[in-house]
Amino acid sequence: ERRFGDDDVAAFDAIRGKPSLSDTLYKWLGRTPMENDIVENVIRRLLSYGVGRELTYHDRFVIDEVYKQAESNGFKMQDIIVSICLSDVFREETQPGQAKRD
C-alpha cells in the first residue's frame, strides 16, 4: 500500500497553486538554512586552514564578520577568501618571524 509523503504534499500544494514551505523559506531568506550552514562551514574550514590551527570559541566573531561580508557580496568565493585574508586572526597568525602557538 502506498503512503503519502512530503513529495506528494508539495505536489498537491503546487497543483492547488500554493507554494511549498521550502519555496516560501527560500523566498523569505534568499537561501535555504542548509545553504547557510554550508557557507559557514566553508568559511570555518578555509579560516582554519589559513591560520594553521583548529578554531577556538573566540574565532566565532571573525566567522560571523566574514559571513556577513560574504552575504553582502553575494557569497562569492573570491570575496570570502579575501575577507579571511584581511581578518585580524589571519594576519596575526601568519606574520613572518612569529613563533607558532601551541
C-alpha positions as CSV (number, residue, x, y, z in Angstrom):
1,E,0.0,0.0,0.0
2,R,1.3,3.4,-1.0
3,R,1.6,6.2,1.6
4,F,1.6,9.9,1.1
5,G,4.9,11.6,1.8
6,D,6.3,15.1,1.6
7,D,6.7,14.9,-2.1
8,D,3.0,14.2,-2.5
9,V,2.1,17.1,-0.3
10,A,4.3,19.5,-2.2
11,A,2.8,18.2,-5.5
12,F,-0.7,18.8,-4.2
13,D,0.1,22.3,-3.0
14,A,1.6,23.1,-6.4
15,I,-1.5,21.8,-8.1
16,R,-3.7,24.0,-5.9
17,G,-1.4,27.0,-6.5
18,K,0.1,27.1,-3.1
19,P,3.9,27.5,-2.7
20,S,5.6,24.7,-0.8
21,L,7.3,25.5,2.5
22,S,10.8,25.3,1.0
23,D,9.8,27.7,-1.7
24,T,8.4,30.1,0.9
25,L,11.5,29.9,3.0
26,Y,13.8,30.4,0.0
27,K,11.8,33.5,-1.0
28,W,12.0,35.0,2.5
29,L,15.6,34.1,3.3
30,G,17.1,34.1,-0.2
31,R,18.9,30.9,0.8
32,T,17.8,27.7,2.5
33,P,19.0,27.1,6.0
34,M,21.2,24.2,4.7
35,E,22.9,26.5,2.2
36,N,23.6,29.0,5.1
37,D,25.2,26.1,7.1
38,I,27.3,25.1,4.1
39,V,28.6,28.6,3.5
40,E,29.5,28.9,7.2
41,N,31.2,25.5,7.1
42,V,33.3,26.6,4.1
43,I,34.3,29.8,5.9
44,R,35.3,27.8,9.0
45,R,37.4,25.3,7.1
46,L,39.2,28.0,5.0
47,L,40.0,30.0,8.1
48,S,41.3,27.0,10.0
49,Y,43.5,26.0,7.0
50,G,44.7,29.6,6.6
51,V,45.7,30.1,10.2
52,G,47.1,26.6,10.5
53,R,45.2,25.6,13.7
54,E,41.9,24.5,14.9
55,L,39.4,27.3,15.5
56,T,38.5,28.4,19.0
57,Y,35.5,29.9,20.6
58,H,36.9,33.4,20.1
59,D,37.1,32.9,16.3
60,R,33.3,32.9,16.0
61,F,33.4,36.7,15.8
62,V,35.6,36.5,12.7
63,I,33.5,33.8,11.2
64,D,30.3,36.0,11.7
65,E,32.1,39.0,10.2
66,V,33.3,37.1,7.1
67,Y,29.8,35.6,6.7
68,K,28.1,39.0,6.8
69,Q,30.6,40.4,4.3
70,A,30.1,37.4,2.0
71,E,26.4,37.7,2.3
72,S,26.5,41.4,1.2
73,N,28.7,40.4,-1.8
74,G,26.5,37.5,-2.9
75,F,28.6,34.7,-1.4
76,K,31.3,34.8,-4.0
77,M,34.2,32.5,-3.1
78,Q,36.8,35.2,-4.1
79,D,35.3,37.7,-1.6
80,I,35.2,35.0,1.1
81,I,38.9,34.3,0.6
82,V,39.8,38.0,0.6
83,S,37.8,38.6,3.7
84,I,39.6,35.8,5.5
85,C,43.0,37.1,4.4
86,L,42.1,40.6,5.7
87,S,40.8,39.4,9.1
88,D,42.8,40.1,12.2
89,V,43.1,36.4,13.1
90,F,44.6,35.5,9.8
91,R,47.0,38.5,9.8
92,E,48.2,37.8,13.4
93,E,48.7,34.1,12.9
94,T,50.7,34.4,9.7
95,Q,53.1,37.2,10.4
96,P,56.7,36.2,9.4
97,G,59.2,35.5,12.2
98,Q,56.4,34.9,14.8
99,A,56.6,31.6,16.7
100,K,53.7,29.3,16.3
101,R,51.4,28.9,19.3
102,D,50.7,25.5,20.7
